[in-house]
Amino acid sequence: METVRHALETAREHGFAEVEIVHDTGRFSATLLPAVKSLKASSSTEGEDAVEAPALRIESGYVGYYQPYQEALQVGKEVHQGSVVAVIASLGIANDVESKVSGEIFEVCVEPSQAVEYGQLLALVRPK
């Protein structure tokens, strides 16, 4: 467990997004959430630092091939909790992926027709 803690701390210190440890008895992997600066509130005064907020994630709930849904996953687009943002084609069935978060997309992590795994990151969202 100490090795895992050390690997995670080192990854955060150096700005890595993923950690993977392979040992003959097992495997550990983690994806770290990046911190994003939120926009300053209109009531804030000059010289105040922006508050750090964690990025929200849209992940695949299926194994299959990512297909865009009405251009929902685009940088700058706003998404709402419960809205369909992507389709994952799996065994010939089109499965809708609903957003579990609300906010503005600031990074799309998949390409059309790309194979995706269960839980794979599709996009990062800045909360509003």
FIKOLZA-1660 file (N, C-alpha, C; in steps of 0.1 Angstrom, whole numbers, plus 5000, padded with zeros to 4 digits):
% residues 128
   i   px   py   pz ch aa at
   1 5008 4988 5000  A  M  N
   1 5000 5000 5000  A  M CA
   1 5009 5013 5000  A  M  C
   2 5020 5012 5007  A  E  N
   2 5029 5023 5007  A  E CA
   2 5034 5027 4993  A  E  C
   3 5037 5017 4985  A  T  N
   3 5041 5019 4972  A  T CA
   3 5031 5026 4963  A  T  C
   4 5018 5023 4965  A  V  N
   4 5007 5029 4958  A  V CA
   4 5007 5044 4962  A  V  C
   5 5007 5047 4975  A  R  N
   5 5006 5060 4980  A  R CA
   5 5018 5069 4975  A  R  C
   6 5030 5063 4975  A  H  N
   6 5041 5070 4970  A  H CA
   6 5040 5073 4955  A  H  C
   7 5035 5063 4947  A  A  N
   7 5033 5065 4933  A  A CA
   7 5023 5076 4930  A  A  C
   8 5012 5076 4937  A  L  N
   8 5002 5087 4935  A  L CA
   8 5007 5101 4939  A  L  C
   9 5014 5102 4950  A  E  N
   9 5020 5115 4954  A  E CA
   9 5030 5120 4944  A  E  C
  10 5039 5111 4939  A  T  N
  10 5049 5114 4929  A  T CA
  10 5042 5119 4916  A  T  C
  11 5031 5112 4912  A  A  N
  11 5024 5115 4899  A  A CA
  11 5018 5129 4901  A  A  C
  12 5012 5132 4912  A  R  N
  12 5006 5145 4914  A  R CA
  12 5016 5156 4914  A  R  C
  13 5027 5154 4921  A  E  N
  13 5038 5164 4921  A  E CA
  13 5043 5167 4908  A  E  C
  14 5044 5157 4899  A  H  N
  14 5050 5160 4885  A  H CA
  14 5039 5162 4874  A  H  C
  15 5026 5162 4878  A  G  N
  15 5016 5166 4869  A  G CA
  15 5012 5154 4860  A  G  C
  16 5014 5142 4864  A  F  N
  16 5010 5130 4855  A  F CA
  16 4995 5128 4857  A  F  C
  17 4989 5123 4847  A  A  N
  17 4974 5120 4847  A  A CA
  17 4971 5106 4850  A  A  C
  18 4981 5097 4848  A  E  N
  18 4978 5083 4851  A  E CA
  18 4989 5076 4858  A  E  C
  19 4986 5066 4866  A  V  N
  19 4996 5058 4873  A  V CA
  19 4993 5043 4871  A  V  C
  20 5003 5035 4868  A  E  N
  20 5001 5021 4867  A  E CA
  20 5013 5014 4873  A  E  C
  21 5010 5005 4882  A  I  N
  21 5020 4997 4889  A  I CA
  21 5017 4982 4886  A  I  C
  22 5027 4975 4881  A  V  N
  22 5025 4961 4878  A  V CA
  22 5035 4953 4886  A  V  C
  23 5030 4943 4893  A  H  N
  23 5039 4935 4902  A  H CA
  23 5034 4920 4899  A  H  C
  24 5043 4911 4902  A  D  N
  24 5040 4897 4898  A  D CA
  24 5027 4892 4906  A  D  C
  25 5023 4899 4916  A  T  N
  25 5011 4895 4924  A  T CA
  25 4999 4903 4920  A  T  C
  26 5000 4913 4911  A  G  N
  26 4988 4920 4907  A  G CA
  26 4992 4933 4900  A  G  C
  27 4981 4941 4897  A  R  N
  27 4983 4953 4889  A  R CA
  27 4974 4964 4895  A  R  C
  28 4979 4976 4896  A  F  N
  28 4971 4987 4901  A  F CA
  28 4973 4998 4890  A  F  C
  29 4961 5005 4887  A  S  N
  29 4962 5016 4878  A  S CA
  29 4952 5027 4883  A  S  C
  30 4955 5039 4881  A  A  N
  30 4946 5050 4885  A  A CA
  30 4947 5062 4875  A  A  C
  31 4936 5069 4873  A  T  N
  31 4936 5081 4866  A  T CA
  31 4933 5092 4875  A  T  C
  32 4942 5102 4875  A  L  N
  32 4941 5113 4885  A  L CA
  32 4933 5124 4879  A  L  C
  33 4924 5130 4887  A  L  N
  33 4916 5142 4882  A  L CA
  33 4925 5154 4882  A  L  C
  34 4925 5161 4871  A  P  N
  34 4932 5174 4871  A  P CA
  34 4924 5185 4878  A  P  C
  35 4931 5194 4884  A  A  N
  35 4924 5206 4890  A  A CA
  35 4923 5217 4879  A  A  C
  36 4911 5223 4879  A  V  N
  36 4909 5234 4869  A  V CA
  36 4905 5246 4877  A  V  C
  37 4910 5257 4871  A  K  N
  37 4907 5270 4878  A  K CA
  37 4893 5274 4874  A  K  C
  38 4884 5277 4884  A  S  N
  38 4871 5281 4880  A  S CA
  38 4871 5296 4877  A  S  C
  39 4861 5300 4871  A  L  N
  39 4860 5314 4867  A  L CA
  39 4857 5322 4880  A  L  C
  40 4863 5334 4881  A  K  N
  40 4860 5342 4893  A  K CA
  40 4846 5347 4893  A  K  C
  41 4840 5347 4905  A  A  N
  41 4827 5352 4906  A  A CA
  41 4826 5367 4903  A  A  C
  42 4815 5372 4899  A  S  N
  42 4814 5386 4895  A  S CA
  42 4816 5395 4907  A  S  C
  43 4813 5389 4919  A  S  N
  43 4815 5397 4931  A  S CA
  43 4829 5398 4937  A  S  C
  44 4838 5390 4930  A  S  N
  44 4852 5390 4935  A  S CA
  44 4859 5403 4932  A  S  C
  45 4869 5406 4940  A  T  N
  45 4876 5419 4938  A  T CA
  45 4889 5416 4930  A  T  C
  46 4895 5426 4925  A  E  N
  46 4907 5425 4917  A  E CA
  46 4918 5419 4927  A  E  C
  47 4927 5411 4921  A  G  N
  47 4938 5406 4929  A  G CA
  47 4935 5393 4936  A  G  C
  48 4923 5389 4937  A  E  N
  48 4920 5376 4944  A  E CA
  48 4923 5365 4934  A  E  C
  49 4929 5354 4940  A  D  N
  49 4932 5342 4932  A  D CA
  49 4919 5334 4929  A  D  C
  50 4919 5328 4917  A  A  N
  50 4908 5319 4913  A  A CA
  50 4908 5307 4923  A  A  C
  51 4896 5302 4925  A  V  N
  51 4895 5290 4934  A  V CA
  51 4897 5278 4926  A  V  C
  52 4904 5268 4930  A  E  N
  52 4906 5255 4923  A  E CA
  52 4894 5246 4925  A  E  C
  53 4889 5241 4915  A  A  N
  53 4878 5231 4916  A  A CA
  53 4881 5219 4908  A  A  C
  54 4878 5207 4913  A  P  N
  54 4881 5195 4906  A  P CA
  54 4873 5194 4893  A  P  C
  55 4880 5188 4883  A  A  N
  55 4873 5186 4870  A  A CA
  55 4863 5174 4872  A  A  C
  56 4851 5175 4865  A  L  N
  56 4841 5164 4866  A  L CA
  56 4844 5156 4853  A  L  C
  57 4840 5143 4854  A  R  N
  57 4843 5133 4844  A  R CA
  57 4830 5128 4838  A  R  C
  58 4830 5126 4825  A  I  N
  58 4820 5119 4818  A  I CA
  58 4827 5106 4813  A  I  C
  59 4822 5094 4818  A  E  N
  59 4828 5082 4815  A  E CA
  59 4819 5072 4808  A  E  C
  60 4824 5063 4801  A  S  N
  60 4817 5053 4794  A  S CA
  60 4811 5042 4804  A  S  C
  61 4799 5039 4802  A  G  N
  61 4793 5028 4810  A  G CA
  61 4792 5015 4803  A  G  C
  62 4799 5015 4791  A  Y  N
  62 4799 5003 4782  A  Y CA
  62 4812 5001 4776  A  Y  C
  63 4814 4988 4771  A  V  N
  63 4825 4985 4763  A  V CA
  63 4820 4985 4748  A  V  C
  64 4828 4991 4740  A  G  N
  64 4823 4992 4726  A  G CA
  64 4831 5003 4718  A  G  C
  65 4824 5009 4709  A  Y  N
  65 4829 5019 4700  A  Y CA
  65 4822 5032 4702  A  Y  C
  66 4829 5043 4705  A  Y  N
  66 4823 5056 4707  A  Y CA
  66 4818 5062 4694  A  Y  C
  67 4806 5067 4695  A  Q  N
  67 4800 5075 4684  A  Q CA
  67 4795 5088 4689  A  Q  C
  68 4798 5099 4683  A  P  N
  68 4792 5112 4688  A  P CA
  68 4777 5112 4687  A  P  C
  69 4771 5119 4696  A  Y  N
  69 4757 5121 4696  A  Y CA
  69 4753 5136 4695  A  Y  C
  70 4748 5139 4683  A  Q  N
  70 4744 5153 4680  A  Q CA
  70 4755 5164 4684  A  Q  C
  71 4767 5161 4682  A  E  N
  71 4778 5170 4686  A  E CA
  71 4778 5175 4700  A  E  C
  72 4773 5166 4709  A  A  N
  72 4772 5169 4723  A  A CA
  72 4785 5170 4730  A  A  C
  73 4795 5162 4726  A  L  N
  73 4808 5163 4733  A  L CA
  73 4818 5171 4724  A  L  C
  74 4817 5184 4726  A  Q  N
  74 4826 5194 4720  A  Q CA
  74 4830 5204 4730  A  Q  C
  75 4843 5207 4729  A  V  N
  75 4849 5217 4738  A  V CA
  75 4840 5230 4738  A  V  C
  76 4837 5235 4749  A  G  N
  76 4829 5247 4750  A  G CA
  76 4814 5245 4751  A  G  C
  77 4809 5233 4748  A  K  N
  77 4795 5230 4749  A  K CA
  77 4791 5228 4764  A  K  C
  78 4779 5231 4767  A  E  N
  78 4774 5229 4781  A  E CA
  78 4766 5216 4781  A  E  C
  79 4768 5208 4791  A  V  N
  79 4761 5196 4793  A  V CA
  79 4753 5196 4806  A  V  C
  80 4742 5189 4807  A  H  N
  80 4734 5188 4819  A  H CA
  80 4733 5174 4823  A  H  C
  81 4732 5172 4836  A  Q  N
  81 4730 5159 4842  A  Q CA
  81 4718 5152 4836  A  Q  C
  82 4720 5140 4831  A  G  N
  82 4709 5133 4825  A  G CA
  82 4707 5134 4810  A  G  C
  83 4715 5143 4804  A  S  N
  83 4714 5145 4790  A  S CA
  83 4723 5134 4783  A  S  C
  84 4718 5130 4771  A  V  N
  84 4726 5120 4763  A  V CA
  84 4738 5128 4757  A  V  C
  85 4750 5123 4759  A  V  N
  85 4762 5130 4753  A  V CA
  85 4769 5121 4743  A  V  C
  86 4767 5108 4743  A  A  N
  86 4774 5099 4734  A  A CA
  86 4767 5086 4732  A  A  C
  87 4771 5079 4722  A  V  N
  87 4766 5065 4720  A  V CA
  87 4777 5056 4719  A  V  C
  88 4776 5044 4726  A  I  N
  88 4786 5034 4726  A  I CA
  88 4780 5022 4719  A  I  C
  89 4785 5018 4707  A  A  N
  89 4780 5007 4700  A  A CA
  89 4787 4994 4705  A  A  C
  90 4779 4985 4710  A  S  N
  90 4784 4973 4716  A  S CA
  90 4776 4961 4711  A  S  C
  91 4783 4952 4704  A  L  N
  91 4776 4940 4699  A  L CA
  91 4764 4944 4690  A  L  C
  92 4766 4954 4682  A  G  N
  92 4755 4959 4673  A  G CA
  92 4744 4966 4680  A  G  C
  93 4745 4969 4693  A  I  N
  93 4735 4977 4700  A  I CA
  93 4740 4991 4703  A  I  C
  94 4732 5001 4700  A  A  N
  94 4736 5015 4703  A  A CA
  94 4732 5018 4717  A  A  C
  95 4741 5021 4726  A  N  N
  95 4738 5024 4740  A  N CA
  95 4741 5039 4743  A  N  C
  96 4730 5045 4748  A  D  N
  96 4732 5060 4751  A  D CA
  96 4740 5061 4764  A  D  C
  97 4749 5071 4763  A  V  N
  97 4757 5075 4775  A  V CA
  97 4751 5088 4780  A  V  C
  98 4746 5088 4792  A  E  N
  98 4740 5100 4798  A  E CA
  98 4751 5107 4807  A  E  C
  99 4751 5120 4807  A  S  N
  99 4760 5127 4816  A  S CA
  99 4755 5126 4830  A  S  C
 100 4764 5123 4840  A  K  N
 100 4761 5123 4854  A  K CA
 100 4764 5137 4860  A  K  C
 101 4770 5146 4852  A  V  N
 101 4774 5159 4857  A  V CA
 101 4769 5170 4849  A  V  C
 102 4769 5182 4854  A  S  N
 102 4766 5194 4846  A  S CA
 102 4777 5204 4846  A  S  C
 103 4779 5211 4835  A  G  N
 103 4789 5221 4833  A  G CA
 103 4793 5223 4819  A  G  C
 104 4805 5228 4817  A  E  N
 104 4811 5231 4804  A  E CA
 104 4822 5221 4800  A  E  C
 105 4821 5215 4789  A  I  N
 105 4832 5206 4784  A  I CA
 105 4844 5214 4781  A  I  C
 106 4856 5210 4787  A  F  N
 106 4868 5217 4783  A  F CA
 106 4878 5207 4777  A  F  C
 107 4876 5194 4777  A  E  N
 107 4884 5185 4770  A  E CA
 107 4877 5172 4766  A  E  C
 108 4878 5168 4753  A  V  N
 108 4872 5156 4748  A  V CA
 108 4883 5146 4747  A  V  C
 109 4882 5134 4752  A  C  N
 109 4893 5125 4753  A  C CA
 109 4891 5113 4744  A  C  C
 110 4881 5113 4735  A  V  N
 110 4879 5102 4725  A  V CA
 110 4877 5107 4711  A  V  C
 111 4879 5099 4702  A  E  N
 111 4876 5102 4688  A  E CA
 111 4865 5093 4683  A  E  C
 112 4857 5098 4673  A  P  N
 112 4847 5089 4667  A  P CA
 112 4852 5075 4663  A  P  C
 113 4845 5065 4665  A  S  N
 113 4848 5051 4662  A  S CA
 113 4859 5045 4670  A  S  C
 114 4864 5052 4680  A  Q  N
 114 4874 5047 4689  A  Q CA
 114 4869 5037 4698  A  Q  C
 115 4876 5026 4700  A  A  N
 115 4872 5015 4710  A  A CA
 115 4874 5021 4724  A  A  C
 116 4864 5019 4733  A  V  N
 116 4864 5023 4746  A  V CA
 116 4861 5012 4756  A  V  C
 117 4866 5013 4768  A  E  N
 117 4864 5003 4778  A  E CA
 117 4854 5009 4788  A  E  C
 118 4849 5000 4796  A  Y  N
 118 4839 5004 4807  A  Y CA
 118 4847 5013 4816  A  Y  C
 119 4841 5024 4819  A  G  N
 119 4846 5034 4829  A  G CA
 119 4857 5043 4822  A  G  C
 120 4859 5042 4809  A  Q  N
 120 4869 5050 4803  A  Q CA
 120 4865 5065 4802  A  Q  C
 121 4874 5074 4804  A  L  N
 121 4871 5088 4804  A  L CA
 121 4868 5092 4790  A  L  C
 122 4856 5099 4788  A  L  N
 122 4852 5104 4775  A  L CA
 122 4854 5119 4774  A  L  C
 123 4852 5126 4785  A  A  N
 123 4854 5141 4785  A  A CA
 123 4855 5146 4799  A  A  C
 124 4862 5158 4800  A  L  N
 124 4863 5165 4813  A  L CA
 124 4854 5177 4812  A  L  C
 125 4848 5180 4824  A  V  N
 125 4838 5190 4825  A  V CA
 125 4842 5200 4836  A  V  C
 126 4841 5213 4833  A  R  N
 126 4842 5223 4843  A  R CA
 126 4829 5226 4849  A  R  C
 127 4828 5224 4862  A  P  N
 127 4814 5226 4868  A  P CA
 127 4810 5241 4867  A  P  C
 128 4797 5243 4867  A  K  N
 128 4792 5257 4866  A  K CA
 128 4784 5260 4879  A  K  C
% end
